[in-house]
Amino acid sequence: MRLSGIRYRRIQVEPPFGIGFGTVDGWAQFHFIARGPVYLRSPGGMLHALNTGDALLLPRGGPHGLLSEPDLPSRDIATFETATLCKAVSSIRACPQDSCPTRQALIFSGCLEFDLGSMHPLVALMPEVMLVSTLLERHPEIMPMLEAMEREARTERAGYAGILARLADVVSAFIVRGWVECGCGDATGWVEALRDPRLGRVIAAIHRDPGRHWTVAELASEMGSSRSVFAERFLAVTGLTPHRYVTELRMRLAAQWIGRDRMPIETVAQCLGYGSQAAFSRAFKRITGQSPGAVRAIATTENLASDDAPLY
């Protein structure tokens, strides 16, 4: 798992307030309530009451709001005046000059690049909102980190912005790991395949060596069944044929290697078992709708833009 913080905000605001977040596609959103209470209106419209010390992760992001009252409208976070605390952390203070700090809500938020690599289907199966409160009984070791975040957000000691950002990354990772260790909730489909000891072995083998020229017979052998039984079971559980699953996995990895890791397209094609760059490019465009070169160009443009992006 790769979980990287991109933009963080320390938000101090007095009720009544409604703050709207419209995250970039592919970015997760983390919120920690250093002083509450606060309501979360999720992308799906569900309301969650949050109190001091609560933390949550929206693994797929999406438009949502943090509110002092459930029925308040939201003001886009990008419209608030900001001050830079450090390279990736900004501060928002929307409080009257003479207001009492104890009445003000204090929130630390972060946009996170959430990448599970070849295990990316897991993100789509995660709940819309993942609350740390559901993990505390099973994982009490998270509590000291939440307490540290609360202290850092309130006291604003030297270096607190960077410390909060790192703690947010760690708590987010704990939330995801807790969900996985608890059996991924009631997720089915792809997770059901991983839970099946025989199918799980097949998927693990594919992910270990995605560039191998897998045949149905070889995959059926991994499962210990006939080709017809394996193919039928694989399609029923994952919703994909074995060939389609292998191809889509390769293209997800290829997009990451070309865009994020800047690997040469020819090298990616070789690593994923394609005899020529042309054959790889045809398969890539058929699955993703874009050419490898276009993905490279888009990633280059986004990287250049992020270097100069405002910290909000």
N, C-alpha and C positions, 0 to 999 in steps of 0.2 A: 504494500500500500504506500502510495505517495500522497502526502497531505501537506500542502504548502500554502501559507498565508499570503494573500496578495494585497488586501487593503483592510486596515483596522480603524475603528473609530471609538473614542471615549465620548459618550454622550451624556450630558448633564442637562436636564430639562425639567421645568416645573409644570405640574398639572394646571389646566387640562391640556393634553397633547395627544397627537396621533402622528406617528412617523412611518412613512411608507418606504419599503425597500423593494426595488425591482432588480433583482440580481441578474448578472450576465449568464446566458446559457452555459451550463457546464461548471458553474461555480456553486459550491455549497455555501451556506450562511450559518454562522455561529453567533449566538447571543448569550451573554452572561449578565444577570441582574445583580448588580452590586448594592443597589438600594431600590426596593420595590414599594408597593406592588405595581405590576405591569400586566397588561393583557396582550397575548399574541393572537392576531387574526391570521390564520394560516392561508397558504395559497388556495386551499379548497374551501375556505370560509369558516373553518372550525375555530372556536375560541378556546384558549388555554389560559388559565389564571396562573401567573408566575409571581413568586415572592423572592425576597432577598436571598441570594445564594443559589438560585436556580440557574441552570445552564441548559441549552438545547442546541441541536444541530438540525438544519434542514438540508439533507444530503443532496437534493436536487435544486435547492434554491427556490426561485419562483416569487412572484409578487406577494408580499405579506406586510403586515403592519404591527407595530408596537404601540399600545394605546394606554392612556390612563383610565379610560372608561370603555366598556365594550362597544358602544354605539357611536363613537366619535369617528369623523372622517380622518384620513391620513394625508399628511403633507410630505411630498417627496423629500427624501433625505438629502438629495443633491442640491436642494434649494437653501439649505441651512448654511450660515457662515461658518467657516472652519479655520482652525489654526493648526499649523504643523507642529507635531511633537517630535517625530523622528521620521526617517525616510518613508516608512510604510504606515505610520500611525498619525491620525489627525484628531483634533479635539473639537467638539461642538458644545457650546454653552448657550442654552436658550432659556435664560432665567432673568427676571427683573433684578436690578442692581441691589435692592434692599431685601430680597427674598431670603427666607430661612432655609439653609442647606438641608435640614432634616425633612423638608417638604418636597425636595427635588428628587426625581428618579435619577439613578445613575446606572448606565448601561455600557458594557463593552462589547462591541460587535466586530465581526471579521468576515470578509469574503475569503473563501478557501478554494484552492484548486484541488479537487478531490479525484484522485486517479488510482484505480485498482488494477491498472494494466490489463493483463489477459483475463482478469476476473471481473471485468467491467459490468457484466450482466447483473452482478450483485447490487449495484447502485439503484437500478430500476426497481428492484424488489424491496428496497428499504422503505420504512414508513415515511410519510410526508414530513412528520416532525418526530425527532428522537430526543426524549427528555432524560437528563442525567438523573433525575429523581427516581426513575425506575430501576436504577443500577445500584443505588447507595447501600441497600441492605446486603446485596451479594458482593459488592466491591467497595468496602468502606475506605479503601486507600485513596479513593477519589476525593473524599471530603477535605483533607489537608490542602489539596490543590485549589479547591473552590474557596476555602478560607483565605488562602494566600492571594487569590485573585481579588477577593473582596477588600483585603487590606491594601493591596497595591492601587486599586482603583480609587479608594477613598483618600489615602494619605498622600498620593502623588510624590513619592520620594524620588530621589535621583535614579534615573534609568527605569522608572516604572513602566513606561510605554512599551519598551522592548521586552521586559519581563512578562507583562500581560499578554503580548502577542505570542510568545513561546508557550506560556501556560495554556492559552486558548487552543493552540495546535495540539498539545498533549491531551487536554480534556476531550477534544473532538475525537482523537484517536481512541481514547478509552470508551467513548460512547459507541463508536462503531464496533470495537472489539467485544464490548459487552453484549451487543445485539447478536453478533456472530456466535459467541460462546453460549448464548441462551437458545441457540437453535434457529436463529433468524426469524423469530416470531412465527407467524402462520404463513410465511412465504411458501409458495409451491412452485411447480414448473422446474426451472433450472436448479433451484435449491433442492427440490425433491430428488433430482438426479444425483446431486452430490451426497445426499443422505443415503441413497441406495448403495450399499457396499460394492456391488458389482458394476453398476454404471459409474459410480464415483471413481473407480479404478480407471475406467476408460477415459473419463474427462481429465483426470490427473495426468494420464499418459499423453493425451493430446496437448495439454498445456505445457508439459515439460519439453515437448519436441514438436512445436507447431510446423516446422519446416519439413518434417518427414512426409514421404509420399504414402500416407495412410490409405489402406484398402479396407473395405467392409470386413473382409475375412480377418485381417489383422486386429481390427477393433473388436470383432466378435470373439476372437481368441482371448483378448484382454479380459472380456467379460465372462468367458468360459461358457459360451452358448453358440448355437448355430447362427449363421448369417441372417436368416429370416427372422428368428426370434429377437436377435440383437437390434436389427434395423427397425422392427415394429415397436419394440420397447423404447428405443432412443427417441423416435419420432413422437410417440405418445406422451412422453414425459417432458421433453425439451421443446416440442413444437417445431423442430427442425430435423431434416435428414442429416445423417453423419457428415456427408460431403458439404452440405451448406454450413453446418456448424464449424467445420474446420476452416472453410473459406472465410467466413465472417470473422473468426478469431484472428486469422492471418491479417485481414485488412484492418482490424482495430489496432493490432500491434504495428502494422505498417504506418498507419496514420500518426501514431505516437512517435515512432522512430524518425519519420521524415519531418514532422512538424516540430515536435518538442526537442528531440535529441539531435536533429540536424544530420542524420546519417545520410550518406549518398544513396540515391534511389537504386543504383545498381547493386550496392551492398545489401540493401533491404531485400531486394528480389532474390538474391542468392541465399540469404539467411532463411527465407521463407520457402525455399525449395523450387523456385521458378527457374527454368532453364535459360530464359532470356528476359531482358528488361521489358521488351515489348509485350510478352505474354503476361508478365506481372502487371503492367500498366493497364492492359485490357481488363484483367480481373478486378483491379482496384477501382477502375471507373464504373464497372458493372455493379459493384457492391455499394460504393460510396457516392456515386454520381459525379465525382470530380476526378481529374487526373492527378497523379502524384505531384507533378510540377505545380499545379494550382494550389494544392495543400501546402507545399513548401512556400509559395509566394505569400499566401494568406498568413501563415505563421510568422514570416519575416516582417510583414507589415504590422501585425499585432505586437510583436516584440519591440519594434521601434516605437510604436505608439505608447506602450506601457512605460517606456523609459521616461516619457515626458508627461504622463497622465497626471492630472491634479489629484491630490490626496483627499478624496472624499468618498 
